[in-house]
C-alpha cells in the first residue's frame, strides 16, 4: 500500500507542477545573462552595414523562452526568431526584463516594421502588421542609434535572395 501511496503522491506532484507551468506561475530563475551559440547577421541600412551575433530560435520551445529572464545582452547581440513560414505574428514581453527593439522581417529579408523600446514584463501584444518569417530582437534604442528603418535588408541564411 505504501508503494501505491508513494506513486500517487509523485503523480500529484507532477500534475501540480504541470498546472503551475501551464498557468504561467513559474518561479523566475536567477539572473540569466547566458546566451547560446550565435550566428552572424548583418543589417544593410541607408546608414551603413551593421553586424550582430544572434542566437536563432528555431523550435517552439526556444521561441517560447526567447529572452525571458535575461538581465543583460551585449550591444552587438540579438535574438532571431525563425517562424519557419511567413505569417502574421505577435510578440509580447512577459517575463522579459530587457527593453527591446523588435524588427519584423519578411521572407525576402526586408524589414516590414520595427516596434521600438518595448515595455519589459508587459503582456501587451506587439503585432507584426503583416506576414513575416522572423523577428529580430535587439537592445532598445539600437535601431534608432544605427539608423535602421523599415525597408532595410537583413542578411542571414534564413532569408532568401529576391529573384532578379
ChimeraX attribute file (.defattr): number of C-alpha atoms within 10 A of each C-alpha:
attribute: neighborCount
match mode: 1-to-1
recipient: residues
	/A:1	6
	/A:2	7
	/A:3	8
	/A:4	9
	/A:5	10
	/A:6	11
	/A:7	12
	/A:8	12
	/A:9	12
	/A:10	12
	/A:11	12
	/A:12	12
	/A:13	12
	/A:14	12
	/A:15	12
	/A:16	12
	/A:17	14
	/A:18	12
	/A:19	13
	/A:20	13
	/A:21	12
	/A:22	10
	/A:23	9
	/A:24	11
	/A:25	10
	/A:26	12
	/A:27	8
	/A:28	10
	/A:29	9
	/A:30	9
	/A:31	11
	/A:32	13
	/A:33	13
	/A:34	9
	/A:35	16
	/A:36	9
	/A:37	8
	/A:38	15
	/A:39	16
	/A:40	13
	/A:41	21
	/A:42	15
	/A:43	21
	/A:44	18
	/A:45	17
	/A:46	13
	/A:47	11
	/A:48	10
	/A:49	14
	/A:50	15
	/A:51	14
	/A:52	18
	/A:53	18
	/A:54	24
	/A:55	22
	/A:56	21
	/A:57	19
	/A:58	14
	/A:59	13
	/A:60	12
	/A:61	9
	/A:62	13
	/A:63	16
	/A:64	12
	/A:65	13
	/A:66	20
	/A:67	25
	/A:68	19
	/A:69	19
	/A:70	18
	/A:71	15
	/A:72	15
	/A:73	16
	/A:74	12
	/A:75	12
	/A:76	13
	/A:77	20
	/A:78	25
	/A:79	25
	/A:80	28
	/A:81	24
	/A:82	22
	/A:83	17
	/A:84	13
	/A:85	12
	/A:86	16
	/A:87	16
	/A:88	14
	/A:89	18
	/A:90	13
	/A:91	14
	/A:92	16
	/A:93	21
	/A:94	17
	/A:95	19
	/A:96	20
	/A:97	18
	/A:98	22
	/A:99	19
	/A:100	24
	/A:101	23
	/A:102	25
	/A:103	25
	/A:104	29
	/A:105	30
	/A:106	25
	/A:107	20
	/A:108	18
	/A:109	24
	/A:110	22
	/A:111	23
	/A:112	21
	/A:113	21
	/A:114	19
	/A:115	16
	/A:116	19
	/A:117	18
	/A:118	19
	/A:119	18
	/A:120	17
	/A:121	16
	/A:122	13
	/A:123	13
	/A:124	14
	/A:125	12
	/A:126	14
	/A:127	14
	/A:128	23
	/A:129	13
	/A:130	15
	/A:131	16
	/A:132	25
	/A:133	22
	/A:134	29
	/A:135	26
	/A:136	22
	/A:137	25
	/A:138	26
	/A:139	22
	/A:140	19
	/A:141	15
	/A:142	17
	/A:143	19
	/A:144	12
	/A:145	8
	/A:146	15
	/A:147	14
	/A:148	22
	/A:149	20
	/A:150	14
	/A:151	16
	/A:152	19
	/A:153	22
	/A:154	24
	/A:155	19
	/A:156	16
	/A:157	11
	/A:158	17
	/A:159	18
	/A:160	12
	/A:161	12
	/A:162	9
	/A:163	5
	/A:164	3
